[in-house]
Amino acid sequence: MVPTVTVSVVIMAHPKRRGWAEGLAEQMSCGIIWDEGRGMWDTGRRALLAGVDAGGTHHLVMQDDTIPSDGLTGLLNTLRRPGPVSLYAGASQHTTPAVAACAARGVPWFRYSGLVWGPAVMQPVEHLEPLVEHGDIISSRSYDQRLTAYWRRQKVACWYTVPSLVEHRHSGNPSLKGGPDGRHAILYGSGVGVDWDTDAVVADRDLWSPLVTFADAHSRTRRVRYGTAIYRRLLANRTFTLDDQSAAVVAQLTV
């Protein structure tokens, strides 16, 4: 019998984004934890602890500059996975190829040993208090990095939805750290109708940077990691070309 999952939700917000935060809270039918001027972690830890007595099995903290996909609230109790679930994946050397691999294979999850992105993360309630206790002793100012430190200590990977079920406001969104904030999801869309019970693609090094083979006219070969500096040099060198199998692998990665 599949255990029942119930999800509490809260918005982690800054007064500069009051309009966005209040609109998001209305969409998600939830409360707001406001920044009180003591830094991002202070706001984040209070947002996390708000889930301890909220009555759910899992707790979702959404940042004020996220945009939920259609039907998100009705999907939350289907996203049952061990450990944290991130509803957002932006571009990075780890996440971009993982999302491409999932899209090519029709898989709605990838799993990675860290919370690379933290705009919307759902976590089991029993971990919230120890997570905050561990986060309090981490020196980083980053909310995301403190979550990552805890889950890596637990040796529990994060599951990322594909597509991302929230988008980051990358247009007209001034960063609270200064300057424009142009981050956006690699692949964003509704999860309605997706079979979320399927397994994940594991985002290890062989997925996002597989070994590929170059050969020249004299049958000399070079075996290198995709995306590295030496890979780019060989790709630009007309003497060497990818063999057929490696060319097919690269084509999948660049879908």
GIJO-V118738 format. One record per residue. N is the residue number from 1. RES is the residue in one letter. BURIAL is # if it has 16 or more other ideal C-beta (glycine too) atoms within 10 Angstrom, else .. Layout:
N | RES | BURIAL
N | RES | BURIAL
This chain:
1 | M | .
2 | V | .
3 | P | .
4 | T | .
5 | V | #
6 | T | .
7 | V | #
8 | S | #
9 | V | #
10 | V | #
11 | I | #
12 | M | #
13 | A | #
14 | H | #
15 | P | .
16 | K | .
17 | R | #
18 | R | .
19 | G | .
20 | W | #
21 | A | #
22 | E | .
23 | G | .
24 | L | #
25 | A | #
26 | E | .
27 | Q | .
28 | M | #
29 | S | .
30 | C | #
31 | G | .
32 | I | #
33 | I | #
34 | W | #
35 | D | #
36 | E | .
37 | G | .
38 | R | .
39 | G | .
40 | M | #
41 | W | #
42 | D | .
43 | T | #
44 | G | #
45 | R | #
46 | R | #
47 | A | #
48 | L | #
49 | L | #
50 | A | #
51 | G | #
52 | V | .
53 | D | .
54 | A | #
55 | G | .
56 | G | #
57 | T | #
58 | H | #
59 | H | #
60 | L | #
61 | V | #
62 | M | #
63 | Q | #
64 | D | #
65 | D | #
66 | T | #
67 | I | #
68 | P | #
69 | S | #
70 | D | .
71 | G | .
72 | L | #
73 | T | .
74 | G | .
75 | L | #
76 | L | #
77 | N | .
78 | T | .
79 | L | #
80 | R | #
81 | R | #
82 | P | .
83 | G | #
84 | P | #
85 | V | #
86 | S | #
87 | L | #
88 | Y | #
89 | A | #
90 | G | #
91 | A | .
92 | S | .
93 | Q | .
94 | H | #
95 | T | #
96 | T | #
97 | P | #
98 | A | #
99 | V | #
100 | A | #
101 | A | #
102 | C | #
103 | A | #
104 | A | .
105 | R | .
106 | G | .
107 | V | #
108 | P | #
109 | W | #
110 | F | #
111 | R | #
112 | Y | #
113 | S | #
114 | G | #
115 | L | #
116 | V | #
117 | W | #
118 | G | #
119 | P | #
120 | A | #
121 | V | #
122 | M | #
123 | Q | #
124 | P | #
125 | V | #
126 | E | .
127 | H | #
128 | L | #
129 | E | .
130 | P | .
131 | L | #
132 | V | #
133 | E | .
134 | H | #
135 | G | #
136 | D | .
137 | I | .
138 | I | .
139 | S | .
140 | S | .
141 | R | .
142 | S | .
143 | Y | #
144 | D | #
145 | Q | #
146 | R | #
147 | L | #
148 | T | #
149 | A | #
150 | Y | #
151 | W | #
152 | R | .
153 | R | .
154 | Q | .
155 | K | .
156 | V | #
157 | A | #
158 | C | #
159 | W | #
160 | Y | #
161 | T | #
162 | V | #
163 | P | #
164 | S | #
165 | L | #
166 | V | #
167 | E | #
168 | H | #
169 | R | #
170 | H | .
171 | S | .
172 | G | .
173 | N | #
174 | P | .
175 | S | .
176 | L | .
177 | K | .
178 | G | .
179 | G | .
180 | P | .
181 | D | #
182 | G | .
183 | R | #
184 | H | #
185 | A | #
186 | I | #
187 | L | .
188 | Y | #
189 | G | .
190 | S | .
191 | G | #
192 | V | .
193 | G | .
194 | V | #
195 | D | .
196 | W | .
197 | D | .
198 | T | .
199 | D | .
200 | A | #
201 | V | #
202 | V | .
203 | A | #
204 | D | .
205 | R | .
206 | D | .
207 | L | #
208 | W | #
209 | S | #
210 | P | #
211 | L | .
212 | V | #
213 | T | #
214 | F | #
215 | A | #
216 | D | .
217 | A | .
218 | H | .
219 | S | .
220 | R | .
221 | T | .
222 | R | .
223 | R | .
224 | V | #
225 | R | .
226 | Y | #
227 | G | #
228 | T | .
229 | A | .
230 | I | .
231 | Y | #
232 | R | .
233 | R | .
234 | L | #
235 | L | #
236 | A | .
237 | N | .
238 | R | .
239 | T | .
240 | F | #
241 | T | #
242 | L | #
243 | D | .
244 | D | .
245 | Q | .
246 | S | #
247 | A | .
248 | A | .
249 | V | #
250 | V | #
251 | A | .
252 | Q | .
253 | L | #
254 | T | .
255 | V | .
